[in-house]
Amino acid sequence: MDSGFHSVYLPMAFEDSATLGAVTRHIETVKADAPWQPNNVDFIQRINGLDSREDVRKAVFDASYMVMGLGDVYLGAPCAVPRKRVLTTHLP
């Protein structure tokens, strides 16, 4: 019997140019003194007590995520929930 659960592997980006550009725009136009500025990765490292930026990358990339389909505004919009949680805040 098929459990309905399947593994899917998706590409992920980490501190890519588009993300870094969004952070720069957020600093310039929204909130320059937010606690996660000027670098989200450093913030995540600090609030999670991780030893290095590489530990942040590993926490994100090595995590297993459960993807659920949610209904509301976007019917069946997927939501990825990591099985091991890393604390973050709103990231631009």
mmCIF file as gemmi writes it, N, C-alpha and C atoms, coordinates in Angstrom:
data_model
loop_
_atom_site.group_PDB
_atom_site.id
_atom_site.type_symbol
_atom_site.label_atom_id
_atom_site.label_alt_id
_atom_site.label_comp_id
_atom_site.label_asym_id
_atom_site.label_entity_id
_atom_site.label_seq_id
_atom_site.pdbx_PDB_ins_code
_atom_site.Cartn_x
_atom_site.Cartn_y
_atom_site.Cartn_z
_atom_site.occupancy
_atom_site.B_iso_or_equiv
_atom_site.pdbx_formal_charge
_atom_site.auth_seq_id
_atom_site.auth_asym_id
_atom_site.pdbx_PDB_model_num
ATOM 1 N N . MET Axp A 1 ? 0.836 -1.173 0 1 0 ? 1 A 1
ATOM 2 C CA . MET Axp A 1 ? 0 0 0 1 0 ? 1 A 1
ATOM 3 C C . MET Axp A 1 ? 0.884 1.24 0 1 0 ? 1 A 1
ATOM 4 N N . ASP Axp A 2 ? 0.552 2.191 -0.844 1 0 ? 2 A 1
ATOM 5 C CA . ASP Axp A 2 ? 1.309 3.447 -0.951 1 0 ? 2 A 1
ATOM 6 C C . ASP Axp A 2 ? 0.926 4.371 0.194 1 0 ? 2 A 1
ATOM 7 N N . SER Axp A 3 ? 1.928 4.842 0.965 1 0 ? 3 A 1
ATOM 8 C CA . SER Axp A 3 ? 1.666 5.724 2.1 1 0 ? 3 A 1
ATOM 9 C C . SER Axp A 3 ? 1.276 7.131 1.675 1 0 ? 3 A 1
ATOM 10 N N . GLY Axp A 4 ? 1.548 7.482 0.433 1 0 ? 4 A 1
ATOM 11 C CA . GLY Axp A 4 ? 1.273 8.831 -0.038 1 0 ? 4 A 1
ATOM 12 C C . GLY Axp A 4 ? 2.411 9.798 0.203 1 0 ? 4 A 1
ATOM 13 N N . PHE Axp A 5 ? 3.466 9.357 0.878 1 0 ? 5 A 1
ATOM 14 C CA . PHE Axp A 5 ? 4.62 10.199 1.155 1 0 ? 5 A 1
ATOM 15 C C . PHE Axp A 5 ? 5.741 9.859 0.191 1 0 ? 5 A 1
ATOM 16 N N . HIS Axp A 6 ? 6.335 10.87 -0.402 1 0 ? 6 A 1
ATOM 17 C CA . HIS Axp A 6 ? 7.403 10.668 -1.374 1 0 ? 6 A 1
ATOM 18 C C . HIS Axp A 6 ? 8.499 11.696 -1.128 1 0 ? 6 A 1
ATOM 19 N N . SER Axp A 7 ? 9.714 11.335 -1.458 1 0 ? 7 A 1
ATOM 20 C CA . SER Axp A 7 ? 10.84 12.276 -1.343 1 0 ? 7 A 1
ATOM 21 C C . SER Axp A 7 ? 11.02 13.015 -2.65 1 0 ? 7 A 1
ATOM 22 N N . VAL Axp A 8 ? 11.179 14.32 -2.521 1 0 ? 8 A 1
ATOM 23 C CA . VAL Axp A 8 ? 11.432 15.183 -3.676 1 0 ? 8 A 1
ATOM 24 C C . VAL Axp A 8 ? 12.637 16.039 -3.317 1 0 ? 8 A 1
ATOM 25 N N . TYR Axp A 9 ? 13.555 16.193 -4.221 1 0 ? 9 A 1
ATOM 26 C CA . TYR Axp A 9 ? 14.753 16.997 -3.975 1 0 ? 9 A 1
ATOM 27 C C . TYR Axp A 9 ? 14.681 18.263 -4.811 1 0 ? 9 A 1
ATOM 28 N N . LEU Axp A 10 ? 14.768 19.412 -4.135 1 0 ? 10 A 1
ATOM 29 C CA . LEU Axp A 10 ? 14.645 20.706 -4.79 1 0 ? 10 A 1
ATOM 30 C C . LEU Axp A 10 ? 15.917 21.525 -4.589 1 0 ? 10 A 1
ATOM 31 N N . PRO Axp A 11 ? 16.265 22.345 -5.569 1 0 ? 11 A 1
ATOM 32 C CA . PRO Axp A 11 ? 17.438 23.214 -5.392 1 0 ? 11 A 1
ATOM 33 C C . PRO Axp A 11 ? 17.124 24.332 -4.395 1 0 ? 11 A 1
ATOM 34 N N . MET Axp A 12 ? 18.153 24.765 -3.685 1 0 ? 12 A 1
ATOM 35 C CA . MET Axp A 12 ? 18.017 25.874 -2.749 1 0 ? 12 A 1
ATOM 36 C C . MET Axp A 12 ? 19.189 26.826 -2.963 1 0 ? 12 A 1
ATOM 37 N N . ALA Axp A 13 ? 18.96 28.09 -2.656 1 0 ? 13 A 1
ATOM 38 C CA . ALA Axp A 13 ? 20.016 29.094 -2.778 1 0 ? 13 A 1
ATOM 39 C C . ALA Axp A 13 ? 20.357 29.615 -1.389 1 0 ? 13 A 1
ATOM 40 N N . PHE Axp A 14 ? 21.592 30.022 -1.222 1 0 ? 14 A 1
ATOM 41 C CA . PHE Axp A 14 ? 22.055 30.523 0.077 1 0 ? 14 A 1
ATOM 42 C C . PHE Axp A 14 ? 22.904 31.752 -0.174 1 0 ? 14 A 1
ATOM 43 N N . GLU Axp A 15 ? 22.427 32.892 0.286 1 0 ? 15 A 1
ATOM 44 C CA . GLU Axp A 15 ? 23.104 34.17 0.078 1 0 ? 15 A 1
ATOM 45 C C . GLU Axp A 15 ? 23.419 34.424 -1.394 1 0 ? 15 A 1
ATOM 46 N N . ASP Axp A 16 ? 22.441 34.156 -2.245 1 0 ? 16 A 1
ATOM 47 C CA . ASP Axp A 16 ? 22.586 34.424 -3.673 1 0 ? 16 A 1
ATOM 48 C C . ASP Axp A 16 ? 22.394 35.914 -3.938 1 0 ? 16 A 1
ATOM 49 N N . SER Axp A 17 ? 22.694 36.351 -5.134 1 0 ? 17 A 1
ATOM 50 C CA . SER Axp A 17 ? 22.648 37.784 -5.45 1 0 ? 17 A 1
ATOM 51 C C . SER Axp A 17 ? 21.239 38.367 -5.315 1 0 ? 17 A 1
ATOM 52 N N . ALA Axp A 18 ? 20.2 37.611 -5.66 1 0 ? 18 A 1
ATOM 53 C CA . ALA Axp A 18 ? 18.831 38.126 -5.543 1 0 ? 18 A 1
ATOM 54 C C . ALA Axp A 18 ? 18.458 38.348 -4.072 1 0 ? 18 A 1
ATOM 55 N N . THR Axp A 19 ? 18.817 37.411 -3.221 1 0 ? 19 A 1
ATOM 56 C CA . THR Axp A 19 ? 18.515 37.548 -1.801 1 0 ? 19 A 1
ATOM 57 C C . THR Axp A 19 ? 19.292 38.696 -1.186 1 0 ? 19 A 1
ATOM 58 N N . LEU Axp A 20 ? 20.561 38.788 -1.496 1 0 ? 20 A 1
ATOM 59 C CA . LEU Axp A 20 ? 21.382 39.873 -0.964 1 0 ? 20 A 1
ATOM 60 C C . LEU Axp A 20 ? 20.885 41.227 -1.456 1 0 ? 20 A 1
ATOM 61 N N . GLY Axp A 21 ? 20.415 41.284 -2.698 1 0 ? 21 A 1
ATOM 62 C CA . GLY Axp A 21 ? 19.835 42.52 -3.221 1 0 ? 21 A 1
ATOM 63 C C . GLY Axp A 21 ? 18.565 42.902 -2.473 1 0 ? 21 A 1
ATOM 64 N N . ALA Axp A 22 ? 17.728 41.909 -2.138 1 0 ? 22 A 1
ATOM 65 C CA . ALA Axp A 22 ? 16.507 42.179 -1.374 1 0 ? 22 A 1
ATOM 66 C C . ALA Axp A 22 ? 16.845 42.702 0.017 1 0 ? 22 A 1
ATOM 67 N N . VAL Axp A 23 ? 17.876 42.143 0.631 1 0 ? 23 A 1
ATOM 68 C CA . VAL Axp A 23 ? 18.301 42.611 1.951 1 0 ? 23 A 1
ATOM 69 C C . VAL Axp A 23 ? 18.769 44.064 1.862 1 0 ? 23 A 1
ATOM 70 N N . THR Axp A 24 ? 19.539 44.374 0.853 1 0 ? 24 A 1
ATOM 71 C CA . THR Axp A 24 ? 20.023 45.752 0.662 1 0 ? 24 A 1
ATOM 72 C C . THR Axp A 24 ? 18.852 46.713 0.482 1 0 ? 24 A 1
ATOM 73 N N . ARG Axp A 25 ? 17.872 46.326 -0.346 1 0 ? 25 A 1
ATOM 74 C CA . ARG Axp A 25 ? 16.695 47.186 -0.548 1 0 ? 25 A 1
ATOM 75 C C . ARG Axp A 25 ? 15.908 47.356 0.747 1 0 ? 25 A 1
ATOM 76 N N . HIS Axp A 26 ? 15.81 46.284 1.529 1 0 ? 26 A 1
ATOM 77 C CA . HIS Axp A 26 ? 15.092 46.35 2.802 1 0 ? 26 A 1
ATOM 78 C C . HIS Axp A 26 ? 15.78 47.333 3.751 1 0 ? 26 A 1
ATOM 79 N N . ILE Axp A 27 ? 17.108 47.254 3.819 1 0 ? 27 A 1
ATOM 80 C CA . ILE Axp A 27 ? 17.877 48.172 4.665 1 0 ? 27 A 1
ATOM 81 C C . ILE Axp A 27 ? 17.655 49.615 4.224 1 0 ? 27 A 1
ATOM 82 N N . GLU Axp A 28 ? 17.678 49.841 2.908 1 0 ? 28 A 1
ATOM 83 C CA . GLU Axp A 28 ? 17.575 51.205 2.37 1 0 ? 28 A 1
ATOM 84 C C . GLU Axp A 28 ? 16.17 51.784 2.454 1 0 ? 28 A 1
ATOM 85 N N . THR Axp A 29 ? 15.141 50.929 2.379 1 0 ? 29 A 1
ATOM 86 C CA . THR Axp A 29 ? 13.785 51.47 2.243 1 0 ? 29 A 1
ATOM 87 C C . THR Axp A 29 ? 12.829 51.136 3.383 1 0 ? 29 A 1
ATOM 88 N N . VAL Axp A 30 ? 13.165 50.155 4.212 1 0 ? 30 A 1
ATOM 89 C CA . VAL Axp A 30 ? 12.205 49.732 5.237 1 0 ? 30 A 1
ATOM 90 C C . VAL Axp A 30 ? 12.74 49.94 6.644 1 0 ? 30 A 1
ATOM 91 N N . LYS Axp A 31 ? 13.781 49.22 7.001 1 0 ? 31 A 1
ATOM 92 C CA . LYS Axp A 31 ? 14.236 49.257 8.397 1 0 ? 31 A 1
ATOM 93 C C . LYS Axp A 31 ? 15.719 48.916 8.464 1 0 ? 31 A 1
ATOM 94 N N . ALA Axp A 32 ? 16.535 49.932 8.508 1 0 ? 32 A 1
ATOM 95 C CA . ALA Axp A 32 ? 17.981 49.726 8.533 1 0 ? 32 A 1
ATOM 96 C C . ALA Axp A 32 ? 18.485 49.178 9.864 1 0 ? 32 A 1
ATOM 97 N N . ASP Axp A 33 ? 17.738 49.431 10.947 1 0 ? 33 A 1
ATOM 98 C CA . ASP Axp A 33 ? 18.232 49.017 12.264 1 0 ? 33 A 1
ATOM 99 C C . ASP Axp A 33 ? 17.535 47.764 12.808 1 0 ? 33 A 1
ATOM 100 N N . ALA Axp A 34 ? 16.931 46.958 11.928 1 0 ? 34 A 1
ATOM 101 C CA . ALA Axp A 34 ? 16.302 45.708 12.362 1 0 ? 34 A 1
ATOM 102 C C . ALA Axp A 34 ? 17.364 44.784 12.948 1 0 ? 34 A 1
ATOM 103 N N . PRO Axp A 35 ? 17.001 43.952 13.928 1 0 ? 35 A 1
ATOM 104 C CA . PRO Axp A 35 ? 18.007 43.106 14.584 1 0 ? 35 A 1
ATOM 105 C C . PRO Axp A 35 ? 18.665 42.098 13.65 1 0 ? 35 A 1
ATOM 106 N N . TRP Axp A 36 ? 18.031 41.777 12.553 1 0 ? 36 A 1
ATOM 107 C CA . TRP Axp A 36 ? 18.611 40.809 11.617 1 0 ? 36 A 1
ATOM 108 C C . TRP Axp A 36 ? 19.467 41.48 10.552 1 0 ? 36 A 1
ATOM 109 N N . GLN Axp A 37 ? 19.604 42.78 10.614 1 0 ? 37 A 1
ATOM 110 C CA . GLN Axp A 37 ? 20.435 43.507 9.647 1 0 ? 37 A 1
ATOM 111 C C . GLN Axp A 37 ? 21.833 43.661 10.208 1 0 ? 37 A 1
ATOM 112 N N . PRO Axp A 38 ? 22.869 43.734 9.466 1 0 ? 38 A 1
ATOM 113 C CA . PRO Axp A 38 ? 22.859 43.781 8.014 1 0 ? 38 A 1
ATOM 114 C C . PRO Axp A 38 ? 22.925 42.406 7.361 1 0 ? 38 A 1
ATOM 115 N N . ASN Axp A 39 ? 22.981 41.331 8.144 1 0 ? 39 A 1
ATOM 116 C CA . ASN Axp A 39 ? 23.138 40.02 7.526 1 0 ? 39 A 1
ATOM 117 C C . ASN Axp A 39 ? 22.254 38.992 8.231 1 0 ? 39 A 1
ATOM 118 N N . ASN Axp A 40 ? 21.327 38.419 7.479 1 0 ? 40 A 1
ATOM 119 C CA . ASN Axp A 40 ? 20.401 37.429 8.036 1 0 ? 40 A 1
ATOM 120 C C . ASN Axp A 40 ? 21.116 36.187 8.548 1 0 ? 40 A 1
ATOM 121 N N . VAL Axp A 41 ? 22.143 35.746 7.858 1 0 ? 41 A 1
ATOM 122 C CA . VAL Axp A 41 ? 22.837 34.517 8.252 1 0 ? 41 A 1
ATOM 123 C C . VAL Axp A 41 ? 23.528 34.714 9.605 1 0 ? 41 A 1
ATOM 124 N N . ASP Axp A 42 ? 24.168 35.857 9.779 1 0 ? 42 A 1
ATOM 125 C CA . ASP Axp A 42 ? 24.803 36.141 11.068 1 0 ? 42 A 1
ATOM 126 C C . ASP Axp A 42 ? 23.762 36.188 12.186 1 0 ? 42 A 1
ATOM 127 N N . PHE Axp A 43 ? 22.593 36.766 11.897 1 0 ? 43 A 1
ATOM 128 C CA . PHE Axp A 43 ? 21.514 36.835 12.879 1 0 ? 43 A 1
ATOM 129 C C . PHE Axp A 43 ? 21.036 35.433 13.262 1 0 ? 43 A 1
ATOM 130 N N . ILE Axp A 44 ? 20.801 34.592 12.266 1 0 ? 44 A 1
ATOM 131 C CA . ILE Axp A 44 ? 20.346 33.225 12.524 1 0 ? 44 A 1
ATOM 132 C C . ILE Axp A 44 ? 21.395 32.457 13.321 1 0 ? 44 A 1
ATOM 133 N N . GLN Axp A 45 ? 22.652 32.655 12.979 1 0 ? 45 A 1
ATOM 134 C CA . GLN Axp A 45 ? 23.739 32.005 13.729 1 0 ? 45 A 1
ATOM 135 C C . GLN Axp A 45 ? 23.699 32.427 15.195 1 0 ? 45 A 1
ATOM 136 N N . ARG Axp A 46 ? 23.558 33.723 15.417 1 0 ? 46 A 1
ATOM 137 C CA . ARG Axp A 46 ? 23.587 34.263 16.777 1 0 ? 46 A 1
ATOM 138 C C . ARG Axp A 46 ? 22.4 33.773 17.615 1 0 ? 46 A 1
ATOM 139 N N . ILE Axp A 47 ? 21.179 33.873 17.097 1 0 ? 47 A 1
ATOM 140 C CA . ILE Axp A 47 ? 20.013 33.534 17.928 1 0 ? 47 A 1
ATOM 141 C C . ILE Axp A 47 ? 19.843 32.03 18.132 1 0 ? 47 A 1
ATOM 142 N N . ASN Axp A 48 ? 20.507 31.225 17.301 1 0 ? 48 A 1
ATOM 143 C CA . ASN Axp A 48 ? 20.432 29.771 17.467 1 0 ? 48 A 1
ATOM 144 C C . ASN Axp A 48 ? 21.657 29.204 18.175 1 0 ? 48 A 1
ATOM 145 N N . GLY Axp A 49 ? 22.608 30.073 18.528 1 0 ? 49 A 1
ATOM 146 C CA . GLY Axp A 49 ? 23.797 29.608 19.233 1 0 ? 49 A 1
ATOM 147 C C . GLY Axp A 49 ? 24.671 28.695 18.403 1 0 ? 49 A 1
ATOM 148 N N . LEU Axp A 50 ? 24.665 28.894 17.089 1 0 ? 50 A 1
ATOM 149 C CA . LEU Axp A 50 ? 25.488 28.069 16.209 1 0 ? 50 A 1
ATOM 150 C C . LEU Axp A 50 ? 26.909 28.605 16.174 1 0 ? 50 A 1
ATOM 151 N N . ASP Axp A 51 ? 27.869 27.732 15.95 1 0 ? 51 A 1
ATOM 152 C CA . ASP Axp A 51 ? 29.278 28.117 16.005 1 0 ? 51 A 1
ATOM 153 C C . ASP Axp A 51 ? 29.758 28.87 14.772 1 0 ? 51 A 1
ATOM 154 N N . SER Axp A 52 ? 29.108 28.652 13.617 1 0 ? 52 A 1
ATOM 155 C CA . SER Axp A 52 ? 29.621 29.275 12.397 1 0 ? 52 A 1
ATOM 156 C C . SER Axp A 52 ? 28.506 29.487 11.38 1 0 ? 52 A 1
ATOM 157 N N . ARG Axp A 53 ? 28.827 30.285 10.382 1 0 ? 53 A 1
ATOM 158 C CA . ARG Axp A 53 ? 27.909 30.496 9.269 1 0 ? 53 A 1
ATOM 159 C C . ARG Axp A 53 ? 27.695 29.187 8.512 1 0 ? 53 A 1
ATOM 160 N N . GLU Axp A 54 ? 28.718 28.364 8.467 1 0 ? 54 A 1
ATOM 161 C CA . GLU Axp A 54 ? 28.599 27.056 7.816 1 0 ? 54 A 1
ATOM 162 C C . GLU Axp A 54 ? 27.564 26.187 8.545 1 0 ? 54 A 1
ATOM 163 N N . ASP Axp A 55 ? 27.479 26.319 9.865 1 0 ? 55 A 1
ATOM 164 C CA . ASP Axp A 55 ? 26.469 25.577 10.622 1 0 ? 55 A 1
ATOM 165 C C . ASP Axp A 55 ? 25.058 26.024 10.245 1 0 ? 55 A 1
ATOM 166 N N . VAL Axp A 56 ? 24.883 27.305 9.934 1 0 ? 56 A 1
ATOM 167 C CA . VAL Axp A 56 ? 23.587 27.806 9.472 1 0 ? 56 A 1
ATOM 168 C C . VAL Axp A 56 ? 23.263 27.165 8.122 1 0 ? 56 A 1
ATOM 169 N N . ARG Axp A 57 ? 24.208 27.199 7.225 1 0 ? 57 A 1
ATOM 170 C CA . ARG Axp A 57 ? 24.005 26.597 5.899 1 0 ? 57 A 1
ATOM 171 C C . ARG Axp A 57 ? 23.64 25.124 6.029 1 0 ? 57 A 1
ATOM 172 N N . LYS Axp A 58 ? 24.369 24.399 6.86 1 0 ? 58 A 1
ATOM 173 C CA . LYS Axp A 58 ? 24.078 22.973 7.048 1 0 ? 58 A 1
ATOM 174 C C . LYS Axp A 58 ? 22.687 22.756 7.63 1 0 ? 58 A 1
ATOM 175 N N . ALA Axp A 59 ? 22.288 23.606 8.594 1 0 ? 59 A 1
ATOM 176 C CA . ALA Axp A 59 ? 20.966 23.464 9.203 1 0 ? 59 A 1
ATOM 177 C C . ALA Axp A 59 ? 19.864 23.618 8.164 1 0 ? 59 A 1
ATOM 178 N N . VAL Axp A 60 ? 20.058 24.532 7.215 1 0 ? 60 A 1
ATOM 179 C CA . VAL Axp A 60 ? 19.057 24.766 6.178 1 0 ? 60 A 1
ATOM 180 C C . VAL Axp A 60 ? 19.104 23.677 5.112 1 0 ? 60 A 1
ATOM 181 N N . PHE Axp A 61 ? 20.287 23.374 4.606 1 0 ? 61 A 1
ATOM 182 C CA . PHE Axp A 61 ? 20.419 22.45 3.48 1 0 ? 61 A 1
ATOM 183 C C . PHE Axp A 61 ? 20.309 20.986 3.88 1 0 ? 61 A 1
ATOM 184 N N . ASP Axp A 62 ? 20.694 20.641 5.083 1 0 ? 62 A 1
ATOM 185 C CA . ASP Axp A 62 ? 20.652 19.241 5.502 1 0 ? 62 A 1
ATOM 186 C C . ASP Axp A 62 ? 19.321 18.854 6.132 1 0 ? 62 A 1
ATOM 187 N N . ALA Axp A 63 ? 18.446 19.82 6.321 1 0 ? 63 A 1
ATOM 188 C CA . ALA Axp A 63 ? 17.155 19.536 6.958 1 0 ? 63 A 1
ATOM 189 C C . ALA Axp A 63 ? 16.251 18.743 6.033 1 0 ? 63 A 1
ATOM 190 N N . SER Axp A 64 ? 15.409 17.966 6.631 1 0 ? 64 A 1
ATOM 191 C CA . SER Axp A 64 ? 14.355 17.265 5.923 1 0 ? 64 A 1
ATOM 192 C C . SER Axp A 64 ? 13.081 18.071 6.153 1 0 ? 64 A 1
ATOM 193 N N . TYR Axp A 65 ? 12.354 18.369 5.09 1 0 ? 65 A 1
ATOM 194 C CA . TYR Axp A 65 ? 11.158 19.196 5.19 1 0 ? 65 A 1
ATOM 195 C C . TYR Axp A 65 ? 9.916 18.369 4.865 1 0 ? 65 A 1
ATOM 196 N N . MET Axp A 66 ? 8.857 18.608 5.6 1 0 ? 66 A 1
ATOM 197 C CA . MET Axp A 66 ? 7.573 18.013 5.279 1 0 ? 66 A 1
ATOM 198 C C . MET Axp A 66 ? 6.783 19.093 4.544 1 0 ? 66 A 1
ATOM 199 N N . VAL Axp A 67 ? 6.359 18.786 3.327 1 0 ? 67 A 1
ATOM 200 C CA . VAL Axp A 67 ? 5.621 19.764 2.522 1 0 ? 67 A 1
ATOM 201 C C . VAL Axp A 67 ? 4.147 19.391 2.564 1 0 ? 67 A 1
ATOM 202 N N . MET Axp A 68 ? 3.351 20.372 2.951 1 0 ? 68 A 1
ATOM 203 C CA . MET Axp A 68 ? 1.91 20.152 3.062 1 0 ? 68 A 1
ATOM 204 C C . MET Axp A 68 ? 1.193 21.085 2.098 1 0 ? 68 A 1
ATOM 205 N N . GLY Axp A 69 ? 0.121 20.609 1.518 1 0 ? 69 A 1
ATOM 206 C CA . GLY Axp A 69 ? -0.716 21.467 0.696 1 0 ? 69 A 1
ATOM 207 C C . GLY Axp A 69 ? -1.727 22.165 1.581 1 0 ? 69 A 1
ATOM 208 N N . LEU Axp A 70 ? -1.798 23.457 1.48 1 0 ? 70 A 1
ATOM 209 C CA . LEU Axp A 70 ? -2.718 24.237 2.294 1 0 ? 70 A 1
ATOM 210 C C . LEU Axp A 70 ? -3.739 24.912 1.39 1 0 ? 70 A 1
ATOM 211 N N . GLY Axp A 71 ? -4.911 25.083 1.875 1 0 ? 71 A 1
ATOM 212 C CA . GLY Axp A 71 ? -5.911 25.809 1.113 1 0 ? 71 A 1
ATOM 213 C C . GLY Axp A 71 ? -6.228 27.109 1.819 1 0 ? 71 A 1
ATOM 214 N N . ASP Axp A 72 ? -6.654 28.086 1.13 1 0 ? 72 A 1
ATOM 215 C CA . ASP Axp A 72 ? -7.089 29.372 1.644 1 0 ? 72 A 1
ATOM 216 C C . ASP Axp A 72 ? -7.096 30.287 0.449 1 0 ? 72 A 1
ATOM 217 N N . VAL Axp A 73 ? -6.143 31.197 0.397 1 0 ? 73 A 1
ATOM 218 C CA . VAL Axp A 73 ? -6.072 32.103 -0.741 1 0 ? 73 A 1
ATOM 219 C C . VAL Axp A 73 ? -5.607 31.351 -1.988 1 0 ? 73 A 1
ATOM 220 N N . TYR Axp A 74 ? -4.532 30.59 -1.824 1 0 ? 74 A 1
ATOM 221 C CA . TYR Axp A 74 ? -3.992 29.803 -2.93 1 0 ? 74 A 1
ATOM 222 C C . TYR Axp A 74 ? -4.293 28.342 -2.639 1 0 ? 74 A 1
ATOM 223 N N . LEU Axp A 75 ? -5.275 27.782 -3.294 1 0 ? 75 A 1
ATOM 224 C CA . LEU Axp A 75 ? -5.666 26.401 -3.023 1 0 ? 75 A 1
ATOM 225 C C . LEU Axp A 75 ? -4.496 25.463 -3.299 1 0 ? 75 A 1
ATOM 226 N N . GLY Axp A 76 ? -4.182 24.674 -2.305 1 0 ? 76 A 1
ATOM 227 C CA . GLY Axp A 76 ? -3.103 23.708 -2.462 1 0 ? 76 A 1
ATOM 228 C C . GLY Axp A 76 ? -1.717 24.317 -2.443 1 0 ? 76 A 1
ATOM 229 N N . ALA Axp A 77 ? -1.581 25.56 -1.979 1 0 ? 77 A 1
ATOM 230 C CA . ALA Axp A 77 ? -0.261 26.187 -1.922 1 0 ? 77 A 1
ATOM 231 C C . ALA Axp A 77 ? 0.623 25.401 -0.951 1 0 ? 77 A 1
ATOM 232 N N . PRO Axp A 78 ? 1.812 25.007 -1.376 1 0 ? 78 A 1
ATOM 233 C CA . PRO Axp A 78 ? 2.663 24.201 -0.492 1 0 ? 78 A 1
ATOM 234 C C . PRO Axp A 78 ? 3.296 25.04 0.621 1 0 ? 78 A 1
ATOM 235 N N . CYS Axp A 79 ? 3.488 24.399 1.743 1 0 ? 79 A 1
ATOM 236 C CA . CYS Axp A 79 ? 4.167 25.003 2.882 1 0 ? 79 A 1
ATOM 237 C C . CYS Axp A 79 ? 5.204 23.991 3.352 1 0 ? 79 A 1
ATOM 238 N N . ALA Axp A 80 ? 6.479 24.361 3.348 1 0 ? 80 A 1
ATOM 239 C CA . ALA Axp A 80 ? 7.539 23.453 3.759 1 0 ? 80 A 1
ATOM 240 C C . ALA Axp A 80 ? 7.855 23.676 5.23 1 0 ? 80 A 1
ATOM 241 N N . VAL Axp A 81 ? 7.714 22.637 6.027 1 0 ? 81 A 1
ATOM 242 C CA . VAL Axp A 81 ? 7.96 22.713 7.467 1 0 ? 81 A 1
ATOM 243 C C . VAL Axp A 81 ? 9.184 21.861 7.78 1 0 ? 81 A 1
ATOM 244 N N . PRO Axp A 82 ? 10.263 22.487 8.281 1 0 ? 82 A 1
ATOM 245 C CA . PRO Axp A 82 ? 11.452 21.687 8.584 1 0 ? 82 A 1
ATOM 246 C C . PRO Axp A 82 ? 11.204 20.781 9.776 1 0 ? 82 A 1
ATOM 247 N N . ARG Axp A 83 ? 11.776 19.604 9.727 1 0 ? 83 A 1
ATOM 248 C CA . ARG Axp A 83 ? 11.612 18.664 10.835 1 0 ? 83 A 1
ATOM 249 C C . ARG Axp A 83 ? 12.516 19.034 11.997 1 0 ? 83 A 1
ATOM 250 N N . LYS Axp A 84 ? 13.593 19.764 11.736 1 0 ? 84 A 1
ATOM 251 C CA . LYS Axp A 84 ? 14.436 20.315 12.78 1 0 ? 84 A 1
ATOM 252 C C . LYS Axp A 84 ? 14.318 21.821 12.659 1 0 ? 84 A 1
ATOM 253 N N . ARG Axp A 85 ? 13.875 22.471 13.694 1 0 ? 85 A 1
ATOM 254 C CA . ARG Axp A 85 ? 13.603 23.902 13.612 1 0 ? 85 A 1
ATOM 255 C C . ARG Axp A 85 ? 14.851 24.74 13.854 1 0 ? 85 A 1
ATOM 256 N N . VAL Axp A 86 ? 14.974 25.799 13.07 1 0 ? 86 A 1
ATOM 257 C CA . VAL Axp A 86 ? 15.986 26.825 13.268 1 0 ? 86 A 1
ATOM 258 C C . VAL Axp A 86 ? 15.213 28.121 13.428 1 0 ? 86 A 1
ATOM 259 N N . LEU Axp A 87 ? 15.473 28.845 14.499 1 0 ? 87 A 1
ATOM 260 C CA . LEU Axp A 87 ? 14.77 30.101 14.736 1 0 ? 87 A 1
ATOM 261 C C . LEU Axp A 87 ? 15.246 31.162 13.762 1 0 ? 87 A 1
ATOM 262 N N . THR Axp A 88 ? 14.296 31.882 13.206 1 0 ? 88 A 1
ATOM 263 C CA . THR Axp A 88 ? 14.604 33.028 12.356 1 0 ? 88 A 1
ATOM 264 C C . THR Axp A 88 ? 13.543 34.081 12.657 1 0 ? 88 A 1
ATOM 265 N N . THR Axp A 89 ? 13.632 35.168 11.978 1 0 ? 89 A 1
ATOM 266 C CA . THR Axp A 89 ? 12.594 36.177 12.034 1 0 ? 89 A 1
ATOM 267 C C . THR Axp A 89 ? 12.17 36.442 10.602 1 0 ? 89 A 1
ATOM 268 N N . HIS Axp A 90 ? 11.286 37.388 10.401 1 0 ? 90 A 1
ATOM 269 C CA . HIS Axp A 90 ? 10.878 37.751 9.05 1 0 ? 90 A 1
ATOM 270 C C . HIS Axp A 90 ? 12.115 38.126 8.263 1 0 ? 90 A 1
ATOM 271 N N . LEU Axp A 91 ? 12.349 37.435 7.169 1 0 ? 91 A 1
ATOM 272 C CA . LEU Axp A 91 ? 13.501 37.75 6.319 1 0 ? 91 A 1
ATOM 273 C C . LEU Axp A 91 ? 12.997 38.431 5.076 1 0 ? 91 A 1
ATOM 274 N N . PRO Axp A 92 ? 13.593 39.534 4.689 1 0 ? 92 A 1
ATOM 275 C CA . PRO Axp A 92 ? 13.112 40.261 3.503 1 0 ? 92 A 1
ATOM 276 C C . PRO Axp A 92 ? 13.317 39.449 2.243 1 0 ? 92 A 1
